[in-house]
Amino acid sequence: MSIDRPDAHTLQFGCDACPEIVTFAAQDEGVDDSPNFVVSWQTAQADGWIAEKHVGYDWEYYCPACAKLAAKDRIPRHK
């Protein structure tokens, strides 16, 4: 998953299998500075994002559309 902070008050997660991006703004979480990674990721999970870990590789993150694909059909981005 790409994690990006386009500015000090925004956090973005990107899917490893498609160009889908979800954006979180600090004010959406009721804080004045940058959004909290854990709170933002929990919100994304509630919306259907998933994380997978394969032994020896980085974590992989998938948006709701890609998460619905069977594991064998997802295209892992192993680093």
Secondary structure, 3 states (H helix, E strand, C coil): CEEECCCCCEEEEECCCCCCEEEEEHHHHCCCCCCCHHHHHHHHHHCCCEEEECCCCCEEEECHHHHCCCHHHCCCCCC
